[in-house]
Amino acid sequence: MTLTLTVSDEVRALAPGFTHVAVEAHGLLNGPSNEDTSALLEDAARRLAVRLDGRAPHEDPHMAAWREVYTAFGSKPSRTRNSAEALAKRALADAGLPRINMLVDLYNAISVAHLIPVGGEDLDRVQGGMRLVRAAGDEEFVTVAAGEEAVEHPDAGEVVWCDDAGVTCRRWNWRQGPRTRLTEESASAVFLLESLAPMPVAHLEGAAAELAELLEKFSPGARITVRAPV
């Protein structure tokens, strides 16, 4: 069954230029990071350096737009960076990008190369549809702290992705919960690519198409659908 994705009117009002593209995939192969995914991450870092041309990630117009939106819903963007800016900073540092697993490496490479927040959710762990909303503040976000499962609650007004079981990602795309993250056992996933004006929608679509090509390459025979921008 196709996953339902909705964006609330309150979020649309907060960020009128928000657009997302979903790439849904079934029959995926996953496993530990390898030489091929490492090479993709290294190439993404090189592409990022060319794109920035000496600027810091937050000086890019797209990242600046995300900082403005984070400030608008009460988050401090210099402390809780959107996922693309956080990855970009790591890509430019001496240690480079982390290697997680094949699927996460693929979407992290796309995020860094295009400076677009990208997330991946295990469809077998998502309960019901997914919604992007402004939190009431009593929703549950199950995370891990000091090696133990812990429950947090988003701030009232914070933008969160959630499903029927609770929050799956806090502060729009800042921190994903462990319940729905992609593991080496994941076989079905939805990848969310998110943009704000001034990024052209065509750029977002191009990044989604590139991700779909990588998924097909690393998971031959997988059933992949790229949805229209919303």
Salt bridges, closest charged atoms under 4 A:
GLU24 OE2 - HIS26 NE2 3.02
GLU24 OE1 - ARG227 NH2 2.65
GLU42 OE2 - ARG99 NH2 3.43
ASP43 OD1 - ARG46 NH2 3.79
ASP60 OD1 - ARG51 NE 3.59
ASP60 OD1 - ARG55 NH2 3.86
GLU85 OE2 - ARG67 NH2 2.67
GLU85 OE2 - ARG81 NE 3.25
ASP122 OD2 - ARG125 NE 3.55
GLU152 OE1 - ARG170 NH1 3.07
ASP155 OD2 - ARG171 NH2 3.43
GLU158 OE1 - ARG170 NH2 2.74
GLU158 OE1 - ARG171 NE 3.91
ASP163 OD1 - ARG179 NH2 2.82
ASP164 OD1 - ARG131 NH1 3.19
GLU210 OE2 - ARG47 NH1 2.82
GLU210 OE1 - HIS114 NE2 2.78
